[in-house]
Amino acid sequence: MSDDNELDPRIVSAMRAVPPASDSLREQHIAAALAEISPVSARRPFNTWLSAAAAVVVLLVGGNALYGSLSSSERTPGELAVRNGVATTTIPVKASAACRPSGDSGRVGNYELNNQKREVWASNGTLFVYASDTCEELATLDIADAPPSDVVCTPSLVDATDSIIGGYTMGGAYRVLVNTSTHIVEYSGKSCSLLTKYPQP
């Protein structure tokens, strides 16, 4: 300490009276300090490895959960609708698995009529119309025959309330369903010709 004037003179004289430590005492203190810190340093690589493994597990679980919530086998691409000469893309809502009529059925699409959301499914030559919220079956419709096609039809929608429900392939023939206020209309995918009209359930 360079400024002895600020300390109490008794403390200054007591500090000067303390003999310096011997080399052996100094070595004992250093050895004791090293013994205290060596177990901690020996544990550090294990703690680092354990922390890294925990971080990897958290990332994998979180990534899988995020992927599972964002992807689904029921998801379909957007449908192209043409209303009054203007093309718009509508993205169908994911269908509820509870409304699925059987394991071999496929979701055609969904639509809304009189403030009721509905789903249409196709299976073995039959269309099934369900109320989306309750899965109540509203109608079972026999699918009309159509020539095979690989061309996608996008029918023009006459009324502003009409909408494309979706498209599906049955027996090599692509078909497009359109929702109107009174009917579910089915068009050929090749020629866009009207195949049949089903009354709204």
C-alpha positions in Angstrom: 0.0 0.0 0.0 1.5 3.3 -1.0 -0.8 5.6 1.0 -0.2 4.6 4.7 -1.5 8.0 5.9 -5.1 7.0 5.4 -4.9 3.8 7.5 -5.0 3.6 11.2 -1.4 3.5 12.5 -2.2 0.4 14.6 -3.2 -1.5 11.4 -0.1 -0.3 9.6 2.2 -1.5 12.4 0.3 -4.9 12.6 0.7 -5.5 8.9 4.5 -4.7 9.1 4.8 -7.1 12.0 3.5 -10.1 10.0 6.5 -12.2 8.7 6.6 -13.0 5.0 5.4 -16.5 4.0 8.0 -19.2 3.5 8.4 -20.9 0.1 7.0 -24.2 1.5 3.9 -22.6 2.9 3.4 -20.8 -0.4 3.7 -24.2 -2.3 1.1 -25.8 0.1 -1.4 -23.0 -0.6 -0.9 -23.3 -4.4 -1.3 -27.2 -4.2 -4.5 -26.8 -2.1 -5.9 -24.3 -4.6 -5.1 -26.6 -7.6 -6.7 -29.6 -5.8 -9.9 -27.6 -5.3 -10.3 -26.5 -8.9 -9.1 -29.7 -10.7 -12.4 -31.7 -10.2 -14.4 -28.8 -11.7 -12.1 -28.7 -14.7 -12.4 -32.5 -15.1 -16.2 -32.2 -15.1 -16.4 -29.4 -17.7 -16.0 -31.6 -20.8 -18.8 -33.8 -19.6 -21.0 -30.8 -18.8 -20.3 -29.4 -22.2 -21.1 -32.7 -24.0 -24.3 -33.1 -22.0 -25.4 -29.5 -22.8 -24.7 -30.1 -26.5 -26.7 -33.3 -26.5 -29.6 -31.7 -24.7 -29.6 -28.8 -27.3 -29.6 -31.3 -30.2 -32.6 -33.2 -28.6 -34.5 -30.0 -28.1 -33.9 -28.9 -31.7 -34.9 -32.3 -33.1 -38.1 -32.5 -31.1 -39.0 -28.9 -31.8 -38.2 -29.3 -35.5 -40.3 -32.4 -35.8 -43.2 -30.8 -34.0 -43.0 -27.7 -36.3 -42.8 -29.8 -39.4 -45.8 -32.0 -38.3 -47.9 -28.9 -37.7 -47.1 -27.3 -41.0 -47.3 -30.3 -43.3 -50.2 -32.7 -43.9 -51.0 -35.4 -46.4 -54.5 -33.9 -46.8 -53.2 -30.6 -48.0 -54.0 -29.7 -51.7 -52.7 -27.0 -54.0 -54.8 -23.9 -54.7 -57.7 -24.2 -57.1 -58.0 -21.7 -59.9 -61.5 -20.1 -60.1 -62.6 -17.8 -62.9 -65.4 -15.4 -62.0 -66.7 -12.9 -64.4 -63.5 -13.2 -66.5 -61.2 -12.7 -63.6 -59.0 -15.6 -62.4 -58.5 -16.0 -58.7 -56.7 -18.7 -56.7 -58.5 -20.2 -53.7 -56.7 -22.4 -51.2 -59.0 -25.2 -49.9 -59.3 -25.6 -46.1 -57.8 -28.8 -44.7 -60.5 -31.4 -44.4 -61.3 -33.1 -41.2 -60.3 -36.8 -41.2 -63.5 -37.6 -39.3 -65.7 -36.8 -42.3 -63.7 -39.2 -44.6 -66.1 -42.0 -45.7 -63.4 -44.7 -46.2 -59.7 -45.3 -46.4 -59.7 -45.3 -50.2 -61.6 -42.0 -50.5 -60.1 -38.7 -51.6 -61.1 -35.2 -50.7 -62.4 -33.2 -53.7 -62.8 -29.9 -52.0 -65.0 -27.8 -49.8 -67.6 -25.0 -50.3 -70.1 -22.9 -48.4 -73.8 -22.7 -49.0 -76.3 -20.8 -46.8 -73.6 -20.1 -44.2 -72.8 -23.9 -43.9 -69.4 -25.2 -44.7 -69.4 -28.4 -46.6 -66.9 -31.0 -47.8 -67.0 -33.2 -50.9 -65.2 -36.6 -50.9 -65.0 -39.1 -53.8 -64.8 -42.9 -53.4 -65.5 -45.9 -55.7 -67.7 -44.0 -58.1 -69.6 -42.0 -55.4 -69.5 -38.5 -54.2 -70.2 -37.8 -50.5 -71.2 -34.4 -49.3 -70.7 -33.6 -45.5 -71.4 -30.7 -43.2 -67.8 -29.7 -42.2 -68.5 -28.9 -38.6 -70.5 -32.0 -37.7 -69.5 -34.5 -40.4 -73.2 -35.1 -41.0 -73.6 -36.8 -44.4 -75.8 -34.5 -46.5 -75.9 -36.5 -49.7 -74.5 -39.5 -51.6 -74.2 -38.9 -55.3 -73.4 -41.4 -58.1 -70.5 -40.1 -60.3 -71.3 -39.6 -64.0 -69.2 -41.3 -66.7 -66.7 -39.2 -68.5 -64.1 -39.8 -71.1 -60.5 -40.1 -69.9 -58.5 -36.9 -70.0 -55.3 -35.3 -68.8 -56.3 -31.7 -69.5 -57.5 -29.6 -66.5 -60.8 -27.8 -67.1 -61.4 -24.5 -65.4 -65.0 -23.6 -66.1 -66.1 -20.0 -66.2 -68.4 -19.2 -63.3 -71.4 -17.2 -64.3 -72.8 -16.2 -60.9 -70.7 -14.4 -58.3 -71.9 -16.9 -55.7 -70.6 -19.9 -57.7 -67.3 -21.4 -56.7 -65.1 -24.3 -57.8 -65.2 -27.0 -55.1 -62.3 -28.9 -56.5 -61.2 -31.5 -59.0 -60.6 -35.3 -58.8 -59.8 -38.2 -61.1 -62.0 -41.3 -61.3 -61.4 -44.1 -63.8 -58.8 -42.0 -65.7 -61.2 -39.1 -66.2 -60.5 -35.8 -64.5 -63.6 -34.0 -63.3 -64.3 -30.6 -61.8 -67.1 -29.8 -59.3 -68.7 -26.3 -59.1 -70.9 -25.1 -56.4 -74.0 -23.0 -57.4 -76.8 -21.9 -55.2 -79.0 -24.8 -56.4 -76.7 -27.5 -57.7 -73.3 -29.2 -57.5 -72.3 -29.2 -61.2 -69.8 -31.7 -62.6 -67.7 -30.9 -65.7 -65.5 -33.0 -67.8 -61.8 -32.2 -67.4 -61.1 -32.6 -71.1 -63.7 -30.5 -72.7 -65.3 -28.6 -69.8 -68.6 -30.0 -71.0 -71.3 -30.4 -68.4 -71.5 -34.0 -67.2 -74.3 -33.8 -64.7 -76.0 -31.6 -62.1 -76.7 -32.8 -58.5 -79.3 -30.9 -56.5 -77.8 -29.2 -53.4 -78.4 -31.3 -50.4 
